[in-house]
């Protein structure tokens, strides 16, 4: 599906071609996280932008449409420049983009990608593309938050579970498809989460994994109830709804999830699951995941674990923590970074293994982030005027945190970590796009492996 890329721009960019010094022939910009909530970021999502948008050709109809719209909008449209791209350059965008490999875990305040012009006649295109390219902040920020949550959950598993490496990939499930602003957000945001985990109910993320990251199947899910499939049986038929779930889905080795607080969660656990259906659960050979969906997350999870243990019993694992028999708990209401940490801390203190838990995260995972979460910015750091390369930068006295880098940049690895330096032969940035062509085609599996590497270069067992 072709969209008019010329129109994917901020209005004020349209007049910038007239604002640069005369005889400017080249521009060079970079993208970085200037800080924010997390000390490191997980680079992800640029390949989607390149495949979905920048490998399109600029066609004459796009130029004509943009000329009509933007001129009527009150702006001086660069008709000749865009006709030159559409006709003389066969529609290919004359820019070169370099970036760290996707999945790289990079400390903030470092260059993550650079964009430079390759044709002196349309050098201003670098700035025009900022609007589109800066949206990479979104998948990076989702992947970054998810990565940090993975570290937090993994640490708890290492303390309390027999097989932390076997369990971690399914401990944080994406429930966010309905909580985002668009289908595109669910696709790329949902896939960003899957850099770190393999459980998701966001189907669009699977599609994007196939289309843009060479992944036949990016995530997995299980049969799960919602309130309508329980309440449709009526309050007096609640136990029949649960029994139907067991009949339909509880097979040896299977996993199913059942929301159980449509009416009275404690009655459902103590008398329905733990009494009338107890034998059927145990005899099925399945794992039944009980899902509370209301109340204070920490208190509800704690009581759910304790009541399930009273009904089904538990065993001690090799680390001395209790693991429930045949049942588990998934918390999907009110789940965010703070509540996950509080739940893990509380359940550990009570002697329960994190093996018993999974989390479902919706709007807080895919929507409760913005560009300032990690303070992303794309800034020009060099222009060429009258054949002279000139380092440029901003350094506002009112906000030193917004000072920008100058000149051409490289990211290098040192004994102490990563460092942004002037152009270096040891540059970790790779050319991924040039003059309309994608030059790197990365797969999700390799990106996942890279993201699982810790900042210091060590790789946890997998």
C-alpha positions as CSV (number, residue, x, y, z in Angstrom):
1,X,0.0,0.0,0.0
2,X,1.6,3.3,-1.1
3,X,1.2,6.3,1.0
4,X,2.4,9.8,0.2
5,X,5.7,9.9,2.1
6,X,6.2,13.6,1.3
7,X,3.2,14.4,3.5
8,X,4.5,12.5,6.5
9,X,6.2,15.6,7.8
10,X,5.8,18.5,10.3
11,X,4.5,21.6,8.6
12,X,7.5,23.8,9.6
13,X,9.9,21.4,7.9
14,X,8.4,22.4,4.5
15,X,10.1,25.8,4.4
16,X,13.4,24.7,5.8
17,X,15.0,24.2,2.4
18,X,15.0,28.0,2.1
19,X,16.5,28.6,5.5
20,X,19.9,26.9,5.3
21,X,23.0,28.9,4.2
22,X,23.5,29.4,0.5
23,X,25.7,26.7,-1.1
24,X,24.8,24.1,1.5
25,X,25.3,20.7,-0.1
26,X,25.2,18.1,2.6
27,X,23.6,17.4,6.0
28,X,24.3,14.8,8.7
29,X,22.1,14.1,11.7
30,X,22.0,11.5,14.5
31,X,19.5,10.0,16.9
32,X,20.1,9.4,20.6
33,X,18.3,8.9,23.9
34,X,19.3,11.8,26.1
35,X,18.5,10.0,29.3
36,X,15.1,9.2,30.8
37,X,13.6,6.4,32.9
38,X,16.1,3.7,32.0
39,X,19.9,3.8,31.9
40,X,20.1,1.7,28.7
41,X,17.9,1.3,25.7
42,X,17.2,-1.7,23.4
43,X,17.4,-0.6,19.8
44,X,14.5,-1.9,17.7
45,X,12.0,-1.0,15.0
46,X,14.1,0.9,12.4
47,X,13.9,-2.0,10.0
48,X,10.1,-1.8,10.1
49,X,10.2,1.9,9.2
50,X,12.6,1.3,6.4
51,X,10.8,-1.7,4.9
52,X,7.3,-0.2,5.3
53,X,8.0,3.4,4.2
54,X,11.5,4.3,2.9
55,X,11.8,1.5,0.4
56,X,8.8,3.1,-1.4
57,X,9.5,5.2,-4.5
58,X,8.5,8.8,-4.6
59,X,6.2,9.0,-7.6
60,X,5.1,12.1,-9.6
61,X,1.6,11.9,-8.3
62,X,2.9,12.3,-4.7
63,X,4.7,15.5,-5.7
64,X,1.7,16.9,-7.3
65,X,-0.6,16.0,-4.4
66,X,1.9,17.5,-1.9
67,X,2.3,20.6,-3.9
68,X,-1.4,21.3,-4.0
69,X,-1.9,20.5,-0.3
70,X,1.1,22.3,1.2
71,X,0.8,25.3,-1.0
72,X,-2.8,25.7,0.1
73,X,-1.5,25.2,3.7
74,X,0.5,28.4,3.3
75,X,4.0,26.9,2.8
76,X,6.7,27.3,0.1
77,X,6.8,23.7,-1.2
78,X,10.1,22.6,-2.9
79,X,8.4,21.4,-6.0
80,X,11.6,21.3,-8.1
81,X,13.5,19.3,-5.5
82,X,10.8,16.6,-5.1
83,X,10.3,16.4,-8.9
84,X,14.1,15.8,-9.1
85,X,13.8,12.9,-6.7
86,X,10.7,11.4,-8.4
87,X,12.1,11.7,-12.0
88,X,15.9,12.0,-12.1
89,X,16.5,9.7,-9.1
90,X,13.7,7.3,-10.1
91,X,11.9,8.0,-6.9
92,X,14.7,6.7,-4.6
93,X,15.5,8.7,-1.5
94,X,19.1,9.9,-1.6
95,X,20.1,9.3,2.0
96,X,22.3,6.9,3.9
97,X,21.3,5.5,7.3
98,X,23.6,3.8,9.7
99,X,22.5,2.2,12.9
100,X,23.5,-0.2,15.6
101,X,22.3,-3.8,15.0
102,X,18.7,-4.2,16.2
103,X,18.5,-5.7,19.7
104,X,21.6,-3.9,20.8
105,X,21.5,-2.8,24.5
106,X,23.1,0.6,24.5
107,X,23.5,3.1,27.4
108,X,21.8,6.4,27.0
109,X,23.6,9.5,25.7
110,X,25.1,7.5,22.8
111,X,24.5,7.7,19.1
112,X,22.1,5.0,17.9
113,X,21.7,5.9,14.3
114,X,22.8,8.5,11.8
115,X,21.2,9.9,8.7
116,X,23.1,11.7,5.9
117,X,22.4,13.1,2.5
118,X,24.0,11.6,-0.6
119,X,22.9,14.1,-3.2
120,X,23.9,17.8,-2.9
121,X,20.8,19.0,-4.8
122,X,18.4,17.7,-2.0
123,X,20.5,17.7,1.1
124,X,17.5,19.1,3.1
125,X,15.8,15.7,2.8
126,X,17.6,14.6,5.9
127,X,15.7,17.1,8.0
128,X,12.4,16.4,6.1
129,X,12.6,12.7,7.1
130,X,13.1,13.5,10.8
131,X,9.3,13.4,11.5
132,X,9.1,9.8,10.2
133,X,12.4,8.5,11.4
134,X,11.9,9.8,14.9
135,X,9.0,7.5,15.5
136,X,11.6,4.8,16.1
137,X,11.4,6.1,19.7
138,X,8.2,4.1,20.1
139,X,9.4,0.5,19.4
140,X,12.7,1.3,21.1
141,X,10.9,2.5,24.3
142,X,8.5,-0.5,24.4
143,X,11.4,-2.9,23.9
144,X,13.4,-1.1,26.5
145,X,10.7,-1.2,29.2
146,X,10.0,-4.8,28.4
147,X,13.7,-5.6,28.6
148,X,14.0,-4.1,32.0
149,X,11.0,-5.9,33.2
150,X,12.5,-9.1,31.9
151,X,15.6,-8.5,34.0
152,X,13.4,-7.9,37.1
153,X,11.4,-11.1,36.7
154,X,14.4,-13.1,35.7
155,X,16.2,-12.1,38.9
156,X,13.2,-13.3,40.9
157,X,13.2,-16.6,39.0
158,X,16.9,-17.1,39.6
159,X,16.2,-16.8,43.3
160,X,13.1,-18.9,43.5
161,X,12.7,-21.2,40.5
162,X,14.3,-24.4,39.4
163,X,14.4,-23.5,35.7
164,X,14.6,-19.7,35.3
165,X,15.9,-19.9,31.8
166,X,13.1,-22.2,30.7
167,X,10.4,-20.1,32.2
168,X,11.3,-16.5,31.6
169,X,10.1,-16.1,28.0
170,X,6.5,-16.6,29.0
171,X,6.3,-14.6,32.2
172,X,5.1,-11.3,30.7
173,X,2.2,-11.6,28.3
174,X,1.1,-8.8,26.0
175,X,-2.5,-7.8,26.6
176,X,-2.1,-4.4,24.9
177,X,-3.8,-4.6,21.5
178,X,-7.0,-2.9,22.5
179,X,-5.2,-0.3,24.6
180,X,-3.2,1.4,21.8
181,X,-4.1,4.2,19.5
182,X,-3.9,2.3,16.2
183,X,-3.4,-1.1,14.6
184,X,0.1,0.0,13.5
185,X,1.0,0.7,17.1
186,X,-0.2,-2.8,18.2
187,X,1.9,-4.4,15.5
188,X,5.2,-2.6,16.0
189,X,4.7,-2.1,19.7
190,X,3.6,-5.7,20.2
191,X,6.6,-6.9,18.2
192,X,9.0,-4.7,20.3
193,X,7.8,-6.5,23.4
194,X,8.5,-9.8,21.6
195,X,12.2,-8.9,21.4
196,X,12.2,-10.0,25.0
197,X,9.3,-12.5,25.5
198,X,7.4,-15.0,23.5
199,X,3.9,-14.7,25.0
200,X,1.3,-12.4,23.4
201,X,-2.3,-12.0,22.6
202,X,-1.5,-9.2,20.1
203,X,-2.0,-10.9,16.8
204,X,-0.9,-7.9,14.7
205,X,2.6,-8.4,16.3
206,X,2.7,-11.9,14.7
207,X,1.9,-10.4,11.3
208,X,4.5,-7.8,11.6
209,X,7.1,-10.4,12.7
210,X,6.4,-12.3,9.5
211,X,6.3,-9.3,7.2
212,X,9.2,-7.2,8.5
213,X,11.5,-9.4,10.7
214,X,11.6,-12.8,8.9
215,X,10.0,-14.6,11.8
216,X,7.4,-17.3,11.0
217,X,5.9,-17.3,14.5
218,X,6.9,-14.6,17.0
219,X,4.8,-15.6,19.9
220,X,2.4,-18.1,21.4
221,X,-0.8,-18.0,23.4
222,X,-3.3,-20.4,25.1
223,X,-7.1,-20.9,25.3
224,X,-8.3,-18.3,27.8
225,X,-11.7,-17.2,29.1
226,X,-13.1,-13.7,29.3
227,X,-16.0,-12.5,31.5
228,X,-18.5,-12.9,28.7
229,X,-17.7,-16.6,28.3
230,X,-18.2,-17.1,32.1
231,X,-21.2,-14.8,32.7
232,X,-23.1,-16.2,29.7
233,X,-23.8,-19.2,31.9
234,X,-25.4,-17.0,34.5
235,X,-24.3,-16.7,38.1
236,X,-25.9,-20.0,39.1
237,X,-24.1,-21.6,36.2
238,X,-20.6,-20.3,37.1
239,X,-19.3,-23.8,37.9
240,X,-20.6,-25.1,34.6
241,X,-18.7,-22.4,32.8
242,X,-15.5,-23.5,34.5
243,X,-16.3,-27.2,33.9
244,X,-16.8,-26.4,30.2
245,X,-13.3,-24.9,30.1
246,X,-11.9,-28.1,31.5
247,X,-13.8,-30.3,29.1
248,X,-12.9,-28.2,26.1
249,X,-9.2,-27.5,26.8
250,X,-7.8,-29.4,29.8
251,X,-5.7,-32.2,28.3
252,X,-2.4,-33.7,29.6
253,X,0.3,-31.2,29.2
254,X,-2.0,-28.3,28.1
255,X,-2.3,-24.9,29.7
256,X,-5.5,-22.9,29.9
257,X,-6.4,-19.6,31.7
258,X,-9.8,-18.9,33.3
259,X,-10.8,-15.5,34.6
260,X,-12.5,-16.3,38.0
261,X,-13.7,-13.1,39.6
262,X,-16.8,-12.4,37.6
263,X,-18.7,-12.7,40.9
264,X,-16.8,-13.8,44.0
265,X,-13.2,-14.8,43.4
266,X,-12.8,-16.4,46.9
267,X,-15.9,-18.5,46.4
268,X,-14.6,-19.6,43.0
269,X,-11.3,-20.7,44.4
270,X,-12.4,-22.2,47.7
271,X,-15.6,-24.0,46.6
272,X,-15.7,-24.2,42.8
273,X,-12.1,-24.8,41.7
274,X,-10.9,-26.1,45.0
275,X,-13.8,-28.4,45.8
276,X,-16.3,-29.3,43.1
277,X,-13.7,-29.2,40.2
278,X,-10.6,-30.2,42.1
279,X,-10.5,-33.8,41.0
280,X,-11.2,-32.9,37.4
281,X,-8.4,-30.4,37.4
282,X,-5.9,-32.9,38.9
283,X,-7.0,-35.8,36.7
284,X,-6.8,-33.7,33.5
285,X,-3.0,-33.5,33.5
286,X,-3.4,-29.8,32.5
287,X,-2.2,-26.7,34.2
288,X,-5.1,-24.3,35.0
289,X,-4.1,-20.7,35.3
290,X,-6.5,-18.7,37.5
291,X,-6.9,-15.0,36.5
292,X,-8.1,-12.5,39.1
293,X,-9.2,-9.3,37.3
294,X,-10.0,-6.7,40.0
295,X,-8.8,-5.4,43.3
296,X,-5.4,-4.5,44.7
297,X,-2.9,-6.5,42.6
298,X,-0.5,-7.3,45.5
299,X,-3.2,-8.3,48.0
300,X,-5.2,-10.3,45.4
301,X,-2.3,-12.3,44.1
302,X,-1.1,-13.1,47.6
303,X,-4.5,-14.3,48.7
304,X,-5.0,-16.2,45.5
305,X,-1.8,-18.1,45.9
306,X,-2.6,-18.9,49.5
307,X,-6.1,-20.1,48.8
308,X,-5.0,-22.2,45.8
309,X,-2.3,-23.8,48.0
310,X,-4.9,-24.7,50.6
311,X,-7.0,-26.4,48.0
312,X,-4.4,-28.0,45.7
313,X,-1.3,-28.2,47.8
314,X,2.3,-27.4,46.8
315,X,5.7,-28.9,46.7
316,X,9.1,-27.4,47.6
317,X,11.5,-26.9,44.8
318,X,15.3,-27.2,45.0
319,X,15.6,-23.6,46.3
320,X,13.1,-24.2,49.1
321,X,10.2,-22.2,47.5
322,X,6.7,-23.5,47.2
323,X,5.2,-24.4,43.8
324,X,1.5,-25.0,43.5
325,X,0.2,-28.3,42.2
326,X,-1.7,-28.2,38.9
327,X,-2.6,-24.5,39.1
328,X,-0.9,-21.2,38.5
329,X,-1.9,-17.5,38.7
330,X,-1.8,-14.8,36.0
331,X,-2.3,-11.2,37.1
332,X,-3.5,-8.9,34.2
333,X,-5.2,-6.1,36.0
334,X,-3.3,-3.0,37.2
335,X,0.0,-4.5,36.0
336,X,2.9,-2.1,35.5
337,X,6.5,-1.9,36.5
338,X,5.7,-0.9,40.1
339,X,3.1,-3.6,40.7
340,X,5.2,-6.3,39.2
341,X,8.0,-5.5,41.5
342,X,5.7,-5.3,44.5
343,X,4.0,-8.6,43.7
344,X,7.4,-10.4,43.2
345,X,8.7,-9.0,46.5
346,X,5.6,-10.0,48.4
347,X,5.3,-13.5,47.0
348,X,9.0,-14.2,47.6
349,X,8.7,-13.1,51.2
350,X,5.9,-15.6,51.7
351,X,7.9,-18.4,50.3
352,X,6.2,-18.8,46.9
353,X,8.3,-19.4,43.8
354,X,7.9,-17.0,40.9
355,X,7.2,-20.2,38.9
356,X,3.6,-19.8,40.2
357,X,3.1,-16.4,38.5
358,X,2.7,-14.8,35.1
359,X,1.8,-11.3,34.3
360,X,-0.4,-9.8,31.6
361,X,0.3,-6.2,30.7
362,X,-1.8,-4.0,28.4
363,X,-1.9,-0.3,28.1
364,X,1.1,0.2,30.4
365,X,3.2,-2.0,28.1
366,X,2.3,-0.5,24.7
367,X,0.7,2.8,25.3
368,X,1.9,4.4,28.6
369,X,5.1,5.6,27.1
370,X,6.1,8.7,25.1
371,X,9.1,10.2,23.3
372,X,10.2,11.8,26.6
373,X,10.2,8.5,28.5
374,X,13.8,8.1,27.1
375,X,14.1,11.7,25.9
376,X,14.7,10.8,22.2
377,X,16.0,13.4,19.8
378,X,17.3,13.6,16.2
379,X,19.7,16.5,15.8
380,X,21.9,17.8,12.9
381,X,25.5,17.7,13.8
382,X,27.2,18.6,10.5
383,X,26.5,20.5,7.3
384,X,28.7,21.1,4.3
385,X,28.7,24.7,3.0
386,X,30.9,25.7,0.1
387,X,32.6,22.3,0.2
388,X,33.6,22.7,3.9
389,X,32.2,20.3,6.5
390,X,31.1,22.3,9.5
391,X,30.3,20.7,12.9
392,X,27.1,22.2,14.3
393,X,25.4,21.8,17.6
394,X,22.9,23.3,20.1
395,X,23.8,24.2,23.6
396,X,20.9,26.0,25.3
397,X,21.8,27.9,28.4
398,X,18.3,27.3,29.8
399,X,18.6,23.4,29.6
400,X,22.1,21.9,29.5
401,X,20.4,18.5,29.1
402,X,19.5,19.4,25.6
403,X,23.0,20.1,24.4
404,X,23.7,18.1,21.2
405,X,26.7,16.4,19.8
406,X,28.8,17.9,17.0
407,X,30.4,16.5,13.8
408,X,30.3,12.9,12.5
409,X,29.9,10.3,15.1
410,X,30.8,6.6,15.7
411,X,29.8,4.2,18.5
412,X,32.7,2.1,19.7
413,X,33.1,-0.5,22.4
414,X,35.7,0.1,25.1
415,X,36.9,-1.7,28.1
416,X,34.4,0.2,30.2
417,X,31.4,-0.1,27.9
418,X,30.2,2.0,24.9
419,X,31.3,5.4,23.9
420,X,30.3,7.9,21.2
421,X,33.4,9.3,19.5
422,X,34.3,11.1,16.3
423,X,34.4,9.0,13.2
424,X,36.3,5.7,14.0
425,X,37.2,2.6,12.0
426,X,35.8,0.6,15.0
427,X,32.4,2.0,14.4
428,X,29.6,-0.3,15.5
429,X,27.1,1.6,13.3
430,X,26.3,-0.3,10.1
431,X,24.9,1.0,6.9
432,X,21.3,-0.3,6.8
433,X,19.8,1.9,4.0
434,X,21.2,3.8,1.1
435,X,19.5,5.6,-1.8
436,X,16.2,3.8,-1.5
437,X,17.6,0.3,-0.8
438,X,17.5,-1.8,2.4
439,X,21.0,-3.2,2.9
440,X,20.5,-5.2,6.1
441,X,17.6,-7.6,6.6
442,X,17.7,-8.7,10.3
443,X,15.7,-11.6,11.7
444,X,13.9,-11.5,15.1
445,X,15.7,-14.6,16.4
446,X,19.1,-12.9,16.1
447,X,17.7,-9.7,17.6
448,X,16.3,-11.6,20.5
449,X,19.7,-13.2,21.2
450,X,21.4,-9.9,21.0
451,X,19.0,-8.2,23.4
452,X,19.4,-11.0,25.9
453,X,23.1,-10.1,26.1
454,X,23.8,-7.9,29.2
455,X,25.3,-4.5,29.0
456,X,28.7,-5.8,30.0
457,X,28.7,-8.3,27.2
458,X,28.0,-11.4,29.3
459,X,25.2,-13.7,27.9
460,X,22.9,-15.4,30.5
461,X,22.2,-19.1,29.9
462,X,19.4,-19.6,27.3
